[in-house]
Amino acid sequence: MKLLRKIADTVERNPERPPEAGELRSWPFLTMVLIGVSISVPFFAFGGQLGQHADFATVAIGVILGSVLLGLWGVMTGYVGIVARLPTAMIIQRTFGQRGSMAIVAMMVLTSLCWFGLQTQILVKSLAAILRTQLAFELDERIGVVLVGALIASTAIIGVKAMGKVAVVSVPLLLTATLVPLAIGLDRHGLAGLFAPRTIAEPMGLGMIVSVVVGAEVFGCSINPDLSRFLRTGRDNATAMTINYAVAFPLLLILAAALGTLYGNADLVATMLAAGIALPGTLIVILATWTSNDKNLYASGLALSALFPRVERWQLAVVAGVLGTCLAAADILGHFIVWLTFMGLLIAPMSGAYVADFLMKRRRYTDADASIPAFRTAPLLAWLFGIVIGVATLPRANVGLGLFEITHAPTVDALLAAMLFLFVADRLTGARPATALS
């Protein structure tokens, strides 16, 4: 009974209540978790792809510019979490209303689950390839998906404490280990290998690289309150977000692009094999997926708590783990990219709306006794307006309308459009009595 009681005390509960004083953390905690989330197999594939579509100098500049924008947005969304002391899904209830937020929360759950399924599937495929080439062992991928899904789910079910402990152990190992193939590649090809002229089949310009970098991480920025609510001060938030998005994120992405340039491959496992460190690289692949994927599952559980408030968070995390594992077993990897593009356009204006509404009506997010209406029309219209602008600026090659361009980054266009709409709506209705638009 003592063991069960200790486990029960360890598991995080009641996401709707503000964290207690003993649960608050300083900036190193969030920094470690966020960096651990960044280091993932899809992340390295993404950086490697950038290295295949532009020269290294252009990639580096584009990554730095995009990361600065992400850092600014990360500080803003994280600050909302610190002040409100609520997870993202419960913040957007106050923005869009109890019923008005349900579809958005459902999309957040689906996006997190798809990320979980995608990364789990990639990890299992990577492990299967390493075991096949190095040990001549054929891994049943469906069994691997179940085992890996259960392993990663364990820390997300417990909560932030377990995620933080995994990150503290994993991140230093990952940062050290990922430098090994880079050192081997530079030893073989020299520094000139990074900047040597080469044929680029589908070149990307600087603006497109900035757009892709911002679009790839906008969902992660949008759900920052899930973790930032555990920070002690606004300074902790600014420090953690700056180190992650403006320092660690671009350095790691540039590292991934350098590996893609040196080895001519965006596949992390193929890079490990080419560098001759496949078996040690297995540890990198496992830890990289674990530190990234437990946040996806944790976010899913928190979002489900907003839809099913009477069910314990950890129980919902178990359900999310099962669903995410099923998605991995169903080969979500083959159907994910186009869907993810549209998810970015749906999620970005959501975060733009809740940040804008928070800046104008902070008390709505800090007063625990404030009534939450069923629908709030102005934020919902702002969200829809942002989606329309995002689809209008998305190029036709990416299944958008391609009618015009604003920032050359459709997700940024959608985010800014939602914020502008809400600011204008507030100015137009600010002098009137409270209405459905408020």
C-alpha distance (Angstrom), angle and dihedral (degrees) to the residues before:
residue distance angle dihedral
M1 . . .
K2 3.81 . .
L3 3.81 90.0 .
L4 3.81 92.1 50.1
R5 3.80 90.7 47.5
K6 3.80 91.0 50.5
I7 3.80 91.3 50.2
A8 3.81 90.1 48.1
D9 3.80 90.6 51.8
T10 3.80 90.3 50.5
V11 3.80 95.4 52.8
E12 3.81 112.8 89.4
R13 3.81 114.1 -120.0
N14 3.80 142.7 178.1
P15 3.83 101.9 30.3
E16 3.82 90.0 -172.7
R17 3.82 92.6 69.3
P18 3.81 121.5 78.6
P19 3.83 114.1 -104.3
E20 3.80 113.7 -95.4
A21 3.81 121.4 -116.5
G22 3.80 92.1 -100.0
E23 3.82 90.9 55.1
L24 3.81 96.1 55.5
R25 3.80 118.8 107.6
S26 3.80 137.7 -164.5
W27 3.81 126.1 -120.5
P28 3.86 99.2 -83.4
F29 3.82 89.5 66.2
L30 3.81 95.0 56.8
T31 3.80 92.4 38.3
M32 3.81 91.6 56.9
V33 3.81 93.0 46.7
L34 3.82 93.6 47.7
I35 3.80 93.6 47.0
G36 3.79 88.9 48.1
V37 3.80 88.7 53.0
S38 3.82 91.0 50.8
I39 3.80 94.1 52.9
S40 3.79 102.0 77.0
V41 3.79 138.0 129.7
P42 3.86 93.0 -108.3
F43 3.81 87.9 48.7
F44 3.79 91.6 57.4
A45 3.80 90.4 43.9
F46 3.82 88.5 52.2
G47 3.80 92.8 50.2
G48 3.78 90.8 44.8
Q49 3.80 90.4 52.6
L50 3.81 90.2 52.6
G51 3.80 88.0 53.5
Q52 3.79 89.0 55.5
H53 3.82 95.6 52.1
A54 3.82 103.3 48.3
D55 3.77 141.8 17.4
F56 3.78 115.2 -82.3
A57 3.82 95.9 -108.5
T58 3.82 92.3 53.5
V59 3.79 91.3 47.6
A60 3.81 92.0 50.2
I61 3.81 93.7 50.2
G62 3.82 92.7 45.5
V63 3.80 92.4 49.0
I64 3.81 92.2 50.2
L65 3.82 93.1 49.4
G66 3.80 92.8 46.8
S67 3.80 91.3 46.7
V68 3.81 92.3 53.5
L69 3.81 89.4 55.3
L70 3.80 90.4 48.2
G71 3.80 90.4 49.5
L72 3.80 92.0 54.7
W73 3.81 92.3 48.2
G74 3.80 92.0 44.0
V75 3.81 91.1 55.7
M76 3.81 90.5 51.3
T77 3.82 97.4 47.7
G78 3.80 91.3 41.8
Y79 3.81 90.9 52.0
V80 3.81 90.2 55.7
G81 3.80 88.1 57.0
I82 3.81 92.9 50.2
V83 3.81 94.0 51.0
A84 3.81 97.3 40.1
R85 3.85 94.9 37.5
L86 3.81 87.7 -150.7
P87 3.82 134.0 116.0
T88 3.80 118.7 -105.0
A89 3.80 96.4 -100.7
M90 3.81 92.0 55.9
I91 3.79 91.8 44.7
I92 3.78 91.5 56.6
Q93 3.81 89.6 49.9
R94 3.79 86.1 65.8
T95 3.80 90.2 46.3
F96 3.80 100.9 47.0
G97 3.81 102.9 18.4
Q98 3.81 132.2 -106.0
R99 3.79 95.0 -72.5
G100 3.77 97.6 24.1
S101 3.80 90.5 62.2
M102 3.80 97.1 50.4
A103 3.80 96.9 88.8
I104 3.81 91.3 46.1
V105 3.80 92.5 48.9
A106 3.80 89.2 49.0
M107 3.82 89.3 53.8
M108 3.79 90.4 50.1
V109 3.80 90.0 52.4
L110 3.79 91.9 48.3
T111 3.80 93.0 47.4
S112 3.81 92.9 50.1
L113 3.80 91.9 46.2
C114 3.79 91.9 49.5
W115 3.80 90.7 50.8
F116 3.80 88.7 49.8
G117 3.79 91.8 49.2
L118 3.80 92.8 45.3
Q119 3.80 95.1 50.9
T120 3.80 93.4 42.9
Q121 3.79 90.7 52.0
I122 3.81 92.8 47.4
L123 3.81 90.9 49.1
V124 3.80 93.0 51.1
K125 3.81 92.2 46.6
S126 3.81 89.5 49.3
L127 3.81 92.2 49.5
A128 3.81 90.6 47.3
A129 3.83 90.8 52.2
I130 3.81 92.8 48.4
L131 3.82 93.7 46.9
R132 3.81 91.0 46.4
T133 3.81 96.0 50.5
Q134 3.80 98.9 36.6
L135 3.80 105.3 32.7
A136 3.82 102.7 17.5
F137 3.81 88.2 -123.6
E138 3.80 120.8 143.4
L139 3.81 111.0 -143.5
D140 3.80 117.4 -155.1
E141 3.80 98.3 -127.4
R142 3.80 95.3 -152.6
I143 3.79 91.7 55.0
G144 3.81 88.2 45.8
V145 3.80 91.0 52.3
V146 3.82 91.7 53.5
L147 3.81 93.6 48.0
V148 3.81 94.5 45.1
G149 3.80 92.6 44.3
A150 3.82 91.2 52.9
L151 3.81 92.3 47.3
I152 3.79 95.1 51.5
A153 3.81 92.9 41.0
S154 3.81 91.3 59.0
T155 3.81 94.8 73.3
A156 3.81 94.5 41.1
I157 3.81 90.2 52.0
I158 3.82 91.7 53.8
G159 3.82 92.0 46.5
V160 3.78 140.6 -140.6
K161 3.82 95.6 -19.5
A162 3.81 92.9 60.9
M163 3.82 92.7 41.5
G164 3.80 89.8 53.4
K165 3.82 92.8 50.2
V166 3.82 92.4 50.3
A167 3.82 90.5 48.5
V168 3.83 93.6 49.4
V169 3.81 90.5 54.3
S170 3.80 98.2 37.6
V171 3.80 105.9 40.9
P172 3.85 98.1 63.8
L173 3.82 89.9 46.9
L174 3.79 91.6 48.1
L175 3.79 94.4 47.5
T176 3.81 90.3 51.0
A177 3.79 96.5 42.3
T178 3.81 96.3 48.8
L179 3.80 90.1 58.0
V180 3.81 91.8 61.2
P181 3.83 98.4 74.4
L182 3.83 88.8 43.4
A183 3.81 91.1 54.6
I184 3.82 90.7 47.2
G185 3.80 91.4 48.6
L186 3.80 93.3 48.7
D187 3.82 90.0 47.9
R188 3.80 90.3 53.8
H189 3.79 100.0 40.6
G190 3.80 104.5 19.4
L191 3.78 126.3 -135.1
A192 3.80 88.5 -69.5
G193 3.80 87.6 67.4
L194 3.80 89.4 72.3
F195 3.79 94.6 54.4
A196 3.81 101.1 32.3
P197 3.84 114.3 125.7
R198 3.80 112.3 -102.8
T199 3.77 140.1 168.0
I200 3.81 113.6 -93.0
A201 3.80 113.5 -161.5
E202 3.83 98.8 -163.3
P203 3.83 107.4 18.6
M204 3.81 121.5 -159.1
G205 3.81 123.2 -154.0
L206 3.80 126.1 -133.3
G207 3.83 93.7 -98.7
M208 3.80 92.7 51.8
I209 3.81 91.6 50.0
V210 3.83 90.4 52.5
S211 3.81 88.9 48.9
V212 3.79 94.0 50.3
V213 3.82 93.2 46.6
V214 3.81 92.8 51.6
G215 3.80 93.5 42.7
A216 3.80 92.7 50.7
E217 3.83 93.6 57.7
V218 3.80 104.0 31.2
F219 3.81 92.8 98.6
G220 3.80 91.1 53.4
C221 3.81 90.0 50.4
S222 3.79 91.1 48.6
I223 3.81 93.8 58.6
N224 3.82 96.4 44.3
P225 3.84 92.1 116.3
D226 3.82 88.4 70.5
L227 3.82 87.6 74.4
S228 3.81 105.9 16.6
R229 3.84 90.2 65.4
F230 3.81 86.5 75.2
L231 3.83 94.0 58.5
R232 3.79 121.0 104.4
T233 3.81 101.8 -137.8
G234 3.77 144.6 8.2
R235 3.79 88.2 -108.3
D236 3.81 90.0 59.0
N237 3.80 88.4 52.4
A238 3.82 94.6 48.5
T239 3.81 91.5 46.8
A240 3.81 95.1 48.0
M241 3.81 94.9 44.9
T242 3.81 93.2 45.8
I243 3.80 93.9 49.1
N244 3.79 92.4 46.6
Y245 3.79 103.5 40.4
A246 3.80 102.6 27.2
V247 3.83 99.2 35.5
A248 3.82 116.8 15.7
F249 3.82 97.6 32.9
P250 3.84 96.2 53.6
L251 3.82 93.3 40.8
L252 3.80 91.9 52.1
L253 3.80 92.8 44.3
I254 3.80 91.3 49.0
L255 3.81 88.0 48.7
A256 3.81 89.6 52.9
A257 3.82 90.1 47.9
A258 3.82 89.7 49.7
L259 3.81 90.4 52.7
G260 3.80 89.8 49.3
T261 3.81 90.4 50.3
L262 3.82 96.2 45.8
Y263 3.79 96.7 43.8
G264 3.81 97.5 31.5
N265 3.79 89.9 -130.8
A266 3.81 135.8 100.9
D267 3.82 92.9 -159.9
L268 3.83 111.0 102.4
V269 3.81 93.1 -156.9
A270 3.82 91.9 50.0
T271 3.81 88.0 49.7
M272 3.81 91.0 51.7
L273 3.79 90.5 49.2
A274 3.81 91.6 48.6
A275 3.81 90.3 49.5
G276 3.82 90.6 50.3
I277 3.82 95.4 -120.4
A278 3.80 101.4 104.6
L279 3.81 98.0 134.3
P280 3.84 95.9 46.0
G281 3.79 85.6 42.6
T282 3.79 88.7 62.2
L283 3.81 88.4 71.4
I284 3.81 89.4 52.6
V285 3.79 92.1 51.6
I286 3.81 93.8 48.0
L287 3.81 96.9 45.6
A288 3.81 92.7 41.9
T289 3.78 91.6 55.5
W290 3.81 94.3 42.3
T291 3.81 96.0 52.4
S292 3.79 91.0 46.8
N293 3.76 101.6 39.1
D294 3.78 99.9 48.7
K295 3.81 88.5 65.0
N296 3.82 90.1 53.0
L297 3.79 90.3 54.1
Y298 3.80 92.9 42.3
A299 3.82 90.2 53.0
S300 3.81 89.9 49.5
G301 3.79 91.8 53.3
L302 3.80 92.3 49.0
A303 3.80 92.1 48.9
L304 3.81 91.3 48.5
S305 3.82 88.1 52.1
A306 3.80 88.1 64.4
L307 3.81 90.3 53.9
F308 3.81 95.6 41.3
P309 3.83 105.8 28.8
R310 3.82 94.4 168.1
V311 3.81 93.4 60.7
E312 3.82 120.4 82.4
R313 3.82 115.2 -104.6
W314 3.81 93.1 -126.1
Q315 3.80 91.3 52.8
L316 3.80 90.0 52.4
A317 3.81 88.9 49.0
V318 3.81 88.1 56.0
V319 3.81 89.9 52.2
A320 3.80 90.3 47.3
G321 3.81 90.0 50.7
V322 3.80 91.6 53.2
L323 3.82 92.5 47.0
G324 3.81 93.0 46.3
T325 3.80 91.0 49.0
C326 3.81 90.1 50.6
L327 3.81 89.7 52.5
A328 3.80 89.6 52.7
A329 3.81 90.8 50.0
A330 3.83 89.7 49.0
D331 3.85 92.1 60.5
I332 3.79 98.3 -109.6
L333 3.81 87.9 169.2
G334 3.79 90.7 77.1
H335 3.83 93.9 56.2
F336 3.78 105.1 32.5
I337 3.81 112.4 89.8
V338 3.81 101.8 66.7
W339 3.81 91.0 41.7
L340 3.81 91.0 49.9
T341 3.82 91.2 54.5
F342 3.78 91.0 58.9
M343 3.80 92.5 42.4
G344 3.82 87.9 59.5
L345 3.80 89.9 54.6
L346 3.81 90.6 49.9
I347 3.81 97.7 45.2
A348 3.84 100.5 41.2
P349 3.85 96.4 62.8
M350 3.80 88.5 45.3
S351 3.80 90.5 62.0
G352 3.81 90.6 42.1
A353 3.80 89.6 55.5
Y354 3.81 96.8 48.1
V355 3.82 93.5 46.2
A356 3.82 91.9 48.7
D357 3.81 92.0 46.5
F358 3.82 90.8 48.0
L359 3.80 91.5 51.9
M360 3.80 90.6 52.5
K361 3.83 101.5 36.8
R362 3.81 107.1 24.7
R363 3.80 94.1 158.3
R364 3.80 90.0 65.3
Y365 3.82 87.7 66.0
T366 3.81 99.5 41.3
D367 3.81 101.9 43.6
A368 3.80 106.9 86.7
D369 3.80 90.8 -166.2
A370 3.80 95.9 51.5
S371 3.79 112.6 123.3
I372 3.81 116.4 -117.2
P373 3.82 114.4 -144.7
A374 3.79 121.9 -140.6
F375 3.82 92.6 -114.2
R376 3.81 135.7 11.8
T377 3.77 106.9 -160.3
A378 3.82 102.9 -163.9
P379 3.84 96.5 55.4
L380 3.81 90.5 44.5
L381 3.81 90.7 51.8
A382 3.81 89.8 46.2
W383 3.81 90.2 53.1
L384 3.83 91.8 49.4
F385 3.82 91.1 46.2
G386 3.79 90.0 52.7
I387 3.81 91.3 51.1
V388 3.83 91.0 50.7
I389 3.82 92.0 50.6
G390 3.81 91.1 46.6
V391 3.80 93.3 51.9
A392 3.83 90.6 44.4
T393 3.83 91.8 54.6
L394 3.82 95.6 40.1
P395 3.83 108.1 105.1
R396 3.78 117.6 -110.0
A397 3.79 88.9 -121.3
N398 3.81 86.2 66.3
V399 3.83 93.2 48.4
G400 3.81 93.1 -96.1
L401 3.82 130.4 120.9
G402 3.81 97.1 -107.2
L403 3.81 92.1 -154.9
F404 3.83 96.9 146.4
E405 3.81 143.4 -22.2
I406 3.81 131.0 -119.2
T407 3.80 112.8 164.6
H408 3.83 95.0 -4.8
A409 3.84 86.5 -116.9
P410 3.85 110.3 93.9
T411 3.81 93.8 -163.1
V412 3.81 90.4 53.4
D413 3.80 89.4 46.7
A414 3.81 90.2 53.6
L415 3.81 92.7 47.4
L416 3.81 95.2 48.7
A417 3.81 92.6 43.7
A418 3.82 91.4 55.7
M419 3.81 91.8 49.2
L420 3.82 93.1 47.6
F421 3.80 92.1 48.1
L422 3.80 91.9 52.6
F423 3.81 94.0 46.1
V424 3.82 90.5 51.0
A425 3.82 92.5 45.3
D426 3.79 90.1 51.5
R427 3.81 92.2 50.8
L428 3.80 91.6 48.6
T429 3.82 94.3 48.9
G430 3.81 99.9 29.4
A431 3.80 95.6 97.5
R432 3.79 93.6 48.7
P433 3.81 129.3 83.1
A434 3.82 115.8 -89.9
T435 3.80 110.7 -72.1
A436 3.78 138.1 168.1
L437 3.79 87.6 -79.1
S438 3.81 93.0 65.3
